[in-house]
Amino acid sequence: MQQLRRQPLLTPLVLAWQKLEQKRKTRKSTHNQLSLMEKLQEAFFSVLPITVIILLLCFLVSPVPVDAMLAFLMGAALLILGMGLFNLGTDIAMSRIGESTGTALTRSKKLPLILGVGFLVGFMVTLSEPDLTVLAGQVPSVPNLVLIVSVAIGVGIFLMLALLRILFGIRMWILLVATYSLAFFLTIFVPENFLAVAFDAGGVTTGPMTVPFILALGLGVASIRSDNKAESDSFGLVSLCSIGPILTVEILGIVFHPQEASSAAISSISAETSLDLTMTFFHAFPDYMREVGIALLPILLFFLVFQFTSLHLQRSQVRRIIMGLIYTFLGLVLFLTGVNVGFMPIGYILGMHIGSLNSRWVLVPMGMVIGWFTVSAEPAVQVLCHQVYDMTAGAVPARALSLSLSAGVAMSVGLAMLRVVTGISILYFLIPGYAIAFLLMLFTPPVFTSIAFDSGGVASGPMTATFLLPLAIGTCTSAGGNLSTDAFGVVAMVAMTPLIAIQAMGMFYKNRKKQDIPYEREEIIEL
């Protein structure tokens, strides 16, 4: 009887507790798995369009060896798996570390500490950027380590400047006009053969590793401010961090005065059997494991030191961040292996065949089509679109943002391929392009200016450096052009045109707002 009396009283509480505990355990055990599946699905649909286009080119336009084709397909599979793991790792670890660091630094109210840590963060995150490693490997006129360290120093210095802009509310257009004017002034002293490399360096630094961390850092710093412009001021960090490498690499060119910025030889695949092909990938894994491990170790040490001194996160959160860094490590290793062994050689081979055609002008419309779909494979674009949507509460249509980016990248790749065919100097495109972008600042809402310049950085990511650049190099080599002046500069062109496209969208948004035409809130679409 006593047991029966207790049962009605205790059973609902026990059952409720057991139900909550079971939900917690189920959610905890399936969270990483579900997230990974979602990230893999996103990566698959991002890589699929450019993969299909390359296959069509191989079967209809340019014949390639069977072993190179199989290596490309294996590389695409590794690319999808690597991007999925990497994106999951950045969500779990990099973004969390960046936002927590930014908030803790700003609360300390110690400006020297904020600037010092900002430089250290920019320097370390840039060292781990995969597209920078790809670009450095294709510019043998300067030692890889020297080029990478110079770029990292530029990002660190300009990240400090970007944090100062957020803290003191400095207008974005003033910094952009001043720094880009300095960059174009230095072109007078930089060897012509090194100009395109310098502007390419500004694009490759803002890739999948740098963008999530820097955007999160900006949000963390801006979260302390209480004014209504705090969130909009969190944009612009990526764009300013793109200028620093341009300036430092220009100074590097003045110091080294390289006579030629020719490309390093891109090794082709030579495998007689399927086992030989598999072993080609396996032999590449140790090199990239060592490379990525060295790049991520400073970030891990930085987090641990900051955790014990300032953050004091719970153990469960620390374990989750460590697991995220492991995902990031594995994703980067798979990504770099797939890119370097699979994607890069076939881009070079396609370029060689197209360059030998009598009608090389077909490269221009072909480049525009490739550029339209290449932006969908840039993981950093997804990060930016989600943040724009959240910050504007859906006021900026995701479809308009994605279409503007696609149109801008398509135009830039078409112009870049026009340079490959004609040999026109890159300054004839960059100077008018940036002049138009600066002119549009007068008519565009400030937040759209920051978003536009951020978009230019995120659009020129790993897919540009690992496929479009080798494609241009192969075409230029076969056509007998100058690699340093004609082939390099693809990344810089991709980073320029979104500045115009997104600001034009901002003007359209401004006019609709004046007419009181409301936007419908829409979900972020997959690019």
ROKOLDO-267282 format. One record per residue (C-alpha): z, y, x; residue number from 0. Coordinates in nm, 4 decimals, m for minus. Each point is the difference from the previous one (the first is absolute). Layout:
w;v;u;resi
Z;Y;X;NUM
...
//
This chain:
w;v;u;resi
0.0000;0.0000;0.0000;0
0.0912;0.2352;0.2809;1
m0.3346;m0.0671;0.1666;2
m0.1845;0.0566;m0.3256;3
0.1785;0.3304;m0.0519;4
m0.0980;0.1203;0.3464;5
m0.3632;m0.1011;m0.0292;6
m0.1135;0.2633;m0.2525;7
0.1622;0.2674;0.2116;8
m0.1169;m0.1065;0.3454;9
m0.3339;m0.1630;m0.0703;10
m0.1975;0.3199;m0.0789;11
0.1328;0.1668;0.3152;12
m0.0707;m0.3045;0.2149;13
m0.3456;m0.0473;m0.1450;14
m0.0822;0.3681;0.0440;15
0.1199;m0.0060;0.3619;16
m0.1932;m0.3215;0.0716;17
m0.3123;0.1473;m0.1564;18
0.0236;0.3174;0.2092;19
0.0688;m0.2008;0.3150;20
m0.2946;m0.2285;m0.0685;21
m0.2272;0.3004;m0.0538;22
0.1231;0.1556;0.3230;23
m0.0605;m0.3200;0.1972;24
m0.3412;m0.0514;m0.1579;25
m0.0990;0.3594;0.0639;26
0.1263;m0.0190;0.3591;27
m0.1754;m0.3289;0.0730;28
m0.3314;0.1014;m0.1530;29
m0.0149;0.3693;0.0938;30
m0.1554;m0.0449;0.3433;31
m0.2314;m0.2723;m0.1237;32
m0.1244;0.2040;m0.2958;33
m0.0342;0.3094;0.2144;34
m0.1967;m0.1914;0.2601;35
m0.2324;m0.1417;m0.2645;36
m0.0577;0.3495;m0.1371;37
m0.0702;0.1383;0.3463;38
m0.2383;m0.2862;0.0789;39
m0.1817;0.0623;m0.3271;40
m0.0320;0.3703;0.0813;41
m0.1245;m0.0821;0.3501;42
m0.2512;m0.2506;m0.1369;43
m0.1589;0.2449;m0.2431;44
0.0064;0.2734;0.2663;45
m0.1808;m0.2077;0.2625;46
m0.2364;m0.1778;m0.2425;47
m0.2549;0.2845;m0.0532;48
m0.0612;0.0681;0.3692;49
m0.0122;m0.3755;0.0674;50
m0.2673;m0.0499;m0.2652;51
m0.2033;0.2922;0.1363;52
0.0112;m0.1407;0.3535;53
m0.1075;m0.3431;m0.1263;54
m0.2930;0.1544;m0.1879;55
m0.1062;0.1872;0.3131;56
0.0194;m0.3189;0.2027;57
m0.2079;m0.2015;m0.2440;58
m0.2524;0.2649;m0.1065;59
m0.0380;0.2552;0.2809;60
0.1336;m0.1165;0.3337;61
0.0231;m0.3638;0.1099;62
0.3156;m0.0888;0.1922;63
0.1047;m0.3192;0.1820;64
0.1770;m0.2573;m0.2142;65
0.3092;m0.0030;0.2233;66
0.0319;0.3787;m0.0344;67
m0.0312;m0.0331;m0.3783;68
0.2717;m0.2671;m0.0160;69
0.2209;0.2064;0.2300;70
m0.0453;0.2963;m0.2332;71
0.1042;m0.2067;m0.3033;72
0.3061;m0.1304;0.1843;73
0.0741;0.3541;0.1114;74
m0.0236;0.1230;m0.3608;75
0.2496;m0.2682;m0.1075;76
0.2396;0.1053;0.2776;77
m0.0565;0.3632;m0.0948;78
0.1035;m0.0657;m0.3600;79
0.3079;m0.1988;0.1015;80
0.0922;0.2519;0.2682;81
m0.0404;0.3020;m0.2312;82
0.2092;m0.1713;m0.2684;83
0.2860;m0.0770;0.2380;84
m0.0281;0.3402;0.1649;85
0.0090;0.1943;m0.3278;86
0.2994;m0.2019;m0.1139;87
0.1735;0.0707;0.3299;88
m0.0643;0.3736;m0.0205;89
0.1351;0.0126;m0.3566;90
0.3150;m0.1889;0.0956;91
0.0666;0.1412;0.3464;92
m0.2108;0.2954;0.1182;93
0.0270;0.2112;m0.3155;94
0.3716;m0.0759;m0.0339;95
0.0718;0.0936;0.3616;96
m0.2091;0.3180;m0.0259;97
0.1574;0.1327;m0.3207;98
0.3567;m0.0875;0.1067;99
m0.0549;0.1597;0.3399;100
m0.1425;0.3199;m0.1502;101
0.2881;0.0360;m0.2463;102
0.2692;m0.0694;0.2613;103
m0.1558;0.2382;0.2528;104
m0.0229;0.2879;m0.2462;105
0.3572;m0.0467;m0.1176;106
0.1196;0.0309;0.3600;107
m0.1270;0.3625;0.0014;108
m0.0566;m0.0252;0.3757;109
m0.3454;0.1359;0.0749;110
m0.0226;m0.1336;0.3609;111
0.0908;m0.3478;m0.1255;112
m0.2589;0.0175;m0.2805;113
m0.2751;0.1095;0.2381;114
0.0953;m0.2494;0.2715;115
0.0077;m0.2958;m0.2363;116
m0.3216;0.1237;m0.1651;117
m0.1801;m0.0059;0.3337;118
0.1413;m0.3431;0.0828;119
m0.1024;m0.1414;m0.3387;120
m0.3544;0.1400;0.0225;121
m0.0387;m0.1309;0.3538;122
0.1250;m0.3515;m0.0752;123
m0.1831;m0.0498;m0.3291;124
m0.3286;0.1114;0.1553;125
0.0348;m0.2553;0.2791;126
m0.0045;m0.2739;m0.2631;127
m0.3104;0.1316;m0.1830;128
m0.2645;m0.2781;0.0066;129
m0.3105;0.2230;m0.0299;130
0.1094;0.2058;0.3009;131
0.0054;m0.3186;0.2075;132
m0.3492;m0.0835;m0.1258;133
m0.1341;0.3460;0.0933;134
0.1664;m0.0019;0.3431;135
m0.1590;m0.3368;0.0764;136
m0.3442;0.1488;m0.0587;137
0.0471;0.3024;0.2297;138
0.0186;m0.1388;0.3552;139
m0.0530;0.3386;0.1675;140
0.3739;0.0632;m0.0446;141
0.2682;m0.2704;0.0478;142
0.1184;m0.1433;m0.3310;143
0.3664;0.0778;0.0616;144
m0.0727;0.3589;0.1014;145
m0.2052;0.0629;m0.3149;146
0.2553;m0.1658;m0.2314;147
0.2985;0.1842;0.1527;148
m0.1854;0.3332;m0.0169;149
m0.0757;m0.0515;m0.3677;150
0.3606;m0.1050;m0.0686;151
0.1302;0.3161;0.1699;152
m0.2306;0.2098;m0.2185;153
0.1271;m0.1668;m0.3175;154
0.3621;0.0438;0.1091;155
m0.0405;0.3725;0.0706;156
m0.1813;0.0715;m0.3251;157
0.2425;m0.2086;m0.2044;158
0.2702;0.2368;0.1249;159
m0.2165;0.2909;m0.1151;160
m0.0516;m0.1666;m0.3392;161
0.3749;m0.0489;m0.0468;162
0.0571;0.3666;0.0819;163
m0.2556;0.0899;m0.2666;164
0.1938;m0.1997;m0.2622;165
0.3397;0.1364;0.1027;166
m0.1053;0.3646;0.0088;167
m0.2735;m0.0039;m0.2655;168
m0.2795;0.1140;0.2340;169
m0.3352;0.0258;m0.1759;170
m0.2292;m0.2894;0.0760;171
m0.3218;0.1981;0.0302;172
0.1412;0.2151;0.2797;173
0.0738;m0.3042;0.2167;174
m0.3320;m0.1672;m0.0792;175
m0.2116;0.3044;0.0819;176
0.1931;0.0747;0.3204;177
m0.0002;m0.3547;0.1382;178
m0.3602;m0.0854;m0.0880;179
m0.1142;0.3338;0.1454;180
0.1714;m0.0974;0.3238;181
m0.1655;m0.3433;m0.0110;182
m0.3479;0.1488;m0.0400;183
0.0718;0.2593;0.2693;184
0.0837;m0.2775;0.2486;185
m0.3395;m0.1626;m0.0650;186
m0.1442;0.2676;0.2317;187
0.1759;m0.1642;0.2952;188
m0.0159;m0.3675;m0.1019;189
m0.2907;m0.2054;0.1429;190
m0.2633;m0.0539;m0.2678;191
0.0151;m0.3745;0.0522;192
0.3670;0.0002;m0.0993;193
m0.0032;0.2271;m0.3074;194
m0.0657;m0.2719;m0.2579;195
0.2711;m0.2226;0.1499;196
0.2537;0.2834;m0.0300;197
m0.0718;0.0572;m0.3696;198
m0.0088;m0.3755;m0.0633;199
0.3517;m0.0243;0.1457;200
0.1274;0.2289;m0.2744;201
m0.1295;m0.2369;m0.2678;202
0.1150;m0.3349;0.1341;203
0.3629;0.1048;0.0472;204
0.0654;0.0352;m0.3733;205
m0.0457;m0.3621;m0.0989;206
0.2005;m0.2695;m0.1802;207
0.2954;0.0168;0.2389;208
0.0384;0.3775;0.0272;209
m0.0711;0.1143;m0.3562;210
0.2726;m0.1903;m0.1940;211
0.2654;0.0908;0.2571;212
m0.0931;0.3676;0.0306;213
m0.0422;0.0495;m0.3760;214
0.3425;m0.1573;m0.0581;215
0.1514;0.2155;0.2741;216
m0.1400;0.3123;m0.1670;217
0.1411;m0.1024;m0.3376;218
0.3392;m0.0608;0.1586;219
0.0053;0.3420;0.1652;220
m0.1296;0.1796;m0.3113;221
0.2535;m0.1741;m0.2270;222
0.2774;0.2224;0.1361;223
m0.1736;0.3164;m0.1220;224
0.0718;0.1040;m0.3585;225
m0.2972;0.2317;m0.0631;226
m0.2952;m0.1010;m0.2155;227
m0.2410;m0.0075;0.2972;228
0.1943;m0.2597;0.1986;229
m0.1986;m0.3043;m0.1113;230
m0.3384;0.1688;0.0430;231
0.1026;0.1106;0.3496;232
0.0590;m0.3640;0.0909;233
m0.3793;m0.0316;0.0157;234
m0.1734;0.1247;0.3111;235
0.1856;m0.2028;0.2628;236
m0.2925;m0.2394;0.0412;237
m0.2517;0.2819;0.0366;238
0.2042;0.1832;0.2638;239
0.0598;m0.3248;0.1876;240
m0.3794;m0.0437;0.0115;241
m0.0486;0.3279;0.1868;242
0.2422;m0.0768;0.2828;243
m0.2066;m0.2893;0.1429;244
m0.3173;0.2128;m0.0096;245
0.1648;0.2644;0.2176;246
0.1640;m0.2428;0.2444;247
m0.3175;m0.2052;0.0439;248
m0.1997;0.3201;0.0538;249
0.2480;0.0958;0.2738;250
m0.0342;m0.3539;0.1356;251
m0.3764;0.0467;0.0150;252
0.0410;0.3295;0.1850;253
0.2352;m0.1622;0.2536;254
m0.1908;m0.3262;0.0493;255
m0.3399;0.1636;m0.0482;256
m0.1658;m0.3338;m0.0771;257
m0.3729;0.0019;0.0548;258
m0.0603;m0.2586;m0.2701;259
0.2020;m0.1343;m0.2918;260
m0.2063;m0.3134;m0.0311;261
0.1204;m0.2954;m0.1988;262
0.1518;m0.3102;0.1477;263
m0.1996;m0.3163;m0.0427;264
0.0658;m0.1662;m0.3351;265
0.0154;m0.3737;0.0587;266
m0.2062;m0.2188;m0.2287;267
0.1023;m0.3364;m0.1431;268
m0.1326;m0.3105;0.1705;269
0.1196;m0.3227;m0.1634;270
m0.1902;m0.3280;m0.0202;271
0.2404;m0.1754;m0.2376;272
0.2463;0.0997;m0.2694;273
0.2854;m0.0958;0.2318;274
m0.1329;0.2377;0.2667;275
m0.0043;0.2767;m0.2591;276
0.3565;m0.0721;m0.1052;277
0.1188;m0.0049;0.3603;278
m0.1628;0.3400;0.0560;279
0.2380;0.1471;m0.2541;280
0.2997;m0.1974;0.1279;281
m0.0613;0.1161;0.3563;282
0.0079;0.3620;m0.1214;283
0.3336;m0.0296;m0.1821;284
0.2316;0.0188;0.3078;285
m0.1578;0.3226;0.1227;286
0.0455;0.1746;m0.3338;287
0.3486;m0.1440;m0.0497;288
0.1037;0.1543;0.3300;289
m0.1762;0.3264;m0.0812;290
0.1542;0.0355;m0.3464;291
0.3421;m0.1129;0.1227;292
0.0051;0.2717;0.2659;293
m0.1103;0.2563;m0.2610;294
0.2616;m0.0926;m0.2627;295
0.2950;m0.0515;0.2348;296
0.0732;0.3761;0.0376;297
m0.0001;0.0392;m0.3800;298
0.2479;m0.2868;m0.0365;299
0.2272;0.1431;0.2694;300
m0.0223;0.3468;m0.1563;301
0.1016;m0.1359;m0.3386;302
0.2944;m0.1976;0.1401;303
0.1320;0.3003;0.1933;304
m0.0417;0.2287;m0.3012;305
0.1610;m0.2593;m0.2252;306
0.3194;m0.0139;0.2055;307
0.0180;0.3776;0.0533;308
m0.1174;0.1574;m0.3276;309
m0.1499;m0.2221;m0.2691;310
0.2724;m0.2654;m0.0487;311
m0.2095;m0.2014;m0.2442;312
0.1422;m0.3137;m0.1588;313
m0.0555;m0.3327;0.1714;314
m0.2336;m0.1187;m0.2740;315
m0.2149;0.3094;0.0477;316
m0.0058;m0.0472;0.3771;317
m0.1054;m0.3640;m0.0392;318
m0.2755;0.1064;m0.2377;319
m0.1276;0.2630;0.2441;320
0.0030;m0.2518;0.2857;321
m0.1977;m0.2400;m0.2188;322
m0.2433;0.2826;m0.0773;323
m0.0512;0.0619;0.3711;324
m0.0746;m0.3709;0.0447;325
m0.2602;0.0222;m0.2772;326
m0.1433;0.3068;0.1737;327
m0.0174;m0.1855;0.3319;328
m0.1752;m0.3036;m0.1458;329
m0.2362;0.2172;m0.2045;330
m0.1027;0.2099;0.2984;331
m0.0614;m0.3061;0.2169;332
m0.2226;m0.1610;m0.2638;333
m0.1719;0.3310;m0.0746;334
m0.0846;0.0797;0.3635;335
m0.1153;m0.3536;0.0673;336
m0.2295;m0.0053;m0.3031;337
m0.1351;0.3456;0.0759;338
m0.0676;m0.0461;0.3692;339
m0.1279;m0.3583;m0.0099;340
m0.1803;0.0087;m0.3359;341
m0.0868;0.3479;m0.1296;342
m0.0733;0.1941;0.3151;343
m0.2627;m0.2361;0.1482;344
m0.2002;m0.0283;m0.3216;345
0.0007;0.3778;m0.0404;346
m0.1409;0.0327;0.3498;347
m0.2627;m0.2736;m0.0607;348
m0.1131;0.1608;m0.3265;349
m0.0277;0.3335;0.1751;350
m0.2101;m0.1506;0.2790;351
m0.2462;m0.1488;m0.2493;352
m0.0232;0.3143;m0.2131;353
m0.0479;0.2165;0.3084;354
m0.3013;m0.2089;0.1012;355
m0.1763;0.0503;m0.3355;356
m0.2893;0.2403;m0.0273;357
0.1546;0.1605;m0.3092;358
0.3446;0.0843;0.1342;359
0.0363;0.2658;m0.2687;360
0.1091;m0.2773;m0.2366;361
0.3314;0.0225;0.1843;362
0.0833;0.3273;m0.1805;363
m0.0020;m0.1270;m0.3635;364
0.1429;m0.3305;0.1216;365
0.2857;0.1884;0.1631;366
0.0675;0.1916;m0.3206;367
0.0314;m0.3227;m0.1998;368
0.2261;m0.1537;0.2639;369
0.2120;0.3157;0.0108;370
0.0465;0.0036;m0.3779;371
0.1591;m0.3462;0.0054;372
0.1682;0.0175;0.3411;373
0.2635;0.2444;m0.1240;374
0.1231;m0.2628;m0.2465;375
0.1024;m0.2200;0.2935;376
0.2229;0.2685;0.1524;377
0.3599;m0.0911;m0.0864;378
0.1281;0.3496;0.0833;379
m0.2161;0.1428;m0.2818;380
0.1963;m0.2094;m0.2487;381
0.3269;0.1416;0.1327;382
m0.1199;0.3591;m0.0338;383
m0.1378;m0.0500;m0.3529;384
0.3282;m0.1471;m0.1217;385
0.1974;0.2884;0.1476;386
m0.2348;0.2629;m0.1473;387
0.0273;m0.1621;m0.3409;388
0.3809;m0.0181;0.0148;389
0.0433;0.3539;0.1324;390
m0.2270;0.1572;m0.2631;391
0.1364;m0.2171;m0.2826;392
m0.3529;m0.1159;m0.0764;393
m0.1478;0.3514;m0.0150;394
m0.2505;m0.0810;0.2765;395
m0.2327;m0.2679;m0.1406;396
m0.0131;m0.3050;0.2224;397
m0.3612;m0.0697;m0.0905;398
m0.1064;0.3481;0.1053;399
0.1892;m0.0345;0.3291;400
m0.1569;m0.3371;0.0798;401
m0.3521;0.1108;m0.0944;402
0.0362;0.3183;0.2061;403
0.1082;m0.2022;0.3028;404
m0.2828;m0.2501;m0.0433;405
m0.2577;0.2764;m0.0348;406
0.1365;0.1831;0.3025;407
0.0042;m0.3081;0.2218;408
m0.3486;m0.1029;m0.1151;409
m0.1348;0.3414;0.0973;410
0.1795;m0.0015;0.3345;411
m0.1248;m0.3446;0.1012;412
m0.3536;0.0980;m0.1004;413
0.0220;0.3120;0.2183;414
0.1506;m0.2038;0.2844;415
m0.2906;m0.2433;m0.0127;416
m0.2391;0.2969;m0.0092;417
0.1563;0.1088;0.3293;418
m0.0616;m0.3467;0.1441;419
m0.3682;0.0170;m0.0975;420
m0.0668;0.3614;0.1034;421
0.2545;0.0696;0.2763;422
0.1198;0.3274;m0.1586;423
0.3221;0.1291;0.1552;424
0.3137;m0.0705;m0.2018;425
0.0991;0.3682;0.0155;426
m0.2961;0.0881;m0.2250;427
0.1769;m0.2005;m0.2721;428
0.3673;0.0564;0.0766;429
m0.0047;0.3797;0.0324;430
m0.1798;0.0684;m0.3344;431
0.1988;m0.2792;m0.1687;432
0.3379;0.1367;0.0991;433
m0.1160;0.3545;m0.0723;434
m0.0767;m0.1048;m0.3590;435
0.3361;m0.1799;m0.0208;436
0.1842;0.3122;0.1177;437
m0.1953;0.2182;m0.2438;438
0.0977;m0.2265;m0.2889;439
0.3675;0.0594;0.0850;440
m0.0360;0.3469;m0.1549;441
m0.0817;m0.1457;m0.3417;442
0.1922;m0.3302;0.0014;443
0.3660;m0.0520;m0.0994;444
0.2075;m0.0466;0.3192;445
0.1090;m0.3528;m0.0909;446
m0.3647;m0.1085;m0.0207;447
m0.0652;0.1455;0.3444;448
0.2790;m0.2142;0.1443;449
m0.1189;m0.3082;m0.1905;450
m0.3595;0.0593;0.1135;451
0.0876;0.0219;0.3683;452
0.2268;m0.3036;m0.0346;453
m0.2869;m0.1870;m0.1671;454
m0.2261;0.0730;0.2946;455
0.2488;m0.1724;0.2264;456
0.0614;m0.3077;m0.2124;457
m0.3692;m0.0578;m0.0799;458
m0.0845;m0.0449;0.3688;459
0.1999;m0.3178;0.0496;460
m0.0448;m0.3426;0.1585;461
m0.3143;m0.0976;m0.1887;462
m0.1754;0.3075;0.1363;463
0.1097;m0.0689;0.3561;464
m0.0728;m0.3723;m0.0069;465
m0.3275;m0.0213;m0.1891;466
m0.1729;0.3364;m0.0357;467
0.0573;0.1010;0.3620;468
m0.1345;m0.3289;0.1461;469
m0.2917;0.0236;m0.2454;470
m0.0827;0.3463;0.1318;471
0.0464;m0.1145;0.3603;472
m0.2353;m0.2957;m0.0479;473
m0.2656;0.2146;m0.1687;474
0.0219;0.2676;0.2662;475
m0.0176;m0.2574;0.2815;476
m0.3084;m0.1672;m0.1449;477
m0.1702;0.3339;m0.0678;478
0.0694;0.1218;0.3532;479
0.2186;0.2924;m0.1049;480
0.3017;0.1568;0.1672;481
0.3089;m0.1933;m0.1078;482
0.2535;0.2704;0.0750;483
m0.1817;0.2755;m0.1935;484
m0.1788;m0.1989;m0.2729;485
0.2079;m0.3100;m0.0826;486
0.3527;0.1364;0.0327;487
0.0963;0.2500;m0.2674;488
m0.0256;m0.2329;m0.3007;489
0.3770;0.0112;m0.0498;490
0.0025;0.3800;0.0302;491
m0.2723;0.0327;m0.2629;492
0.1882;m0.2289;m0.2392;493
0.3114;0.2158;0.0476;494
m0.1873;0.3238;m0.0804;495
m0.1852;m0.0366;m0.3308;496
0.3029;m0.0962;m0.2176;497
0.1398;0.3445;0.0805;498
m0.2859;0.1534;m0.1971;499
m0.0135;m0.2632;m0.2756;500
0.3726;0.0051;m0.0845;501
0.0236;0.3791;0.0076;502
m0.3011;0.0190;m0.2311;503
0.1903;m0.2316;m0.2337;504
0.2982;0.2351;0.0319;505
m0.2129;0.2963;m0.1104;506
m0.1188;m0.2008;m0.3006;507
0.3620;m0.0862;m0.0829;508
0.0979;0.3674;0.0296;509
m0.2759;0.1082;m0.2391;510
0.0942;m0.2641;m0.2564;511
0.3610;0.1082;0.0203;512
m0.1009;0.3594;m0.0747;513
m0.1904;m0.1209;m0.3049;514
0.3077;m0.1969;m0.1127;515
m0.1930;m0.3264;0.0004;516
0.2661;m0.2662;0.0574;517
m0.0545;m0.2993;0.2198;518
0.0762;m0.3382;m0.1417;519
0.2633;m0.1827;0.1978;520
m0.1662;m0.3062;0.1466;521
0.1069;m0.2833;0.2172;522
m0.0945;m0.0116;0.3660;523
m0.3124;m0.2091;0.0328;524
m0.0762;m0.2372;0.2817;525
m0.2481;0.1618;0.2362;526
//
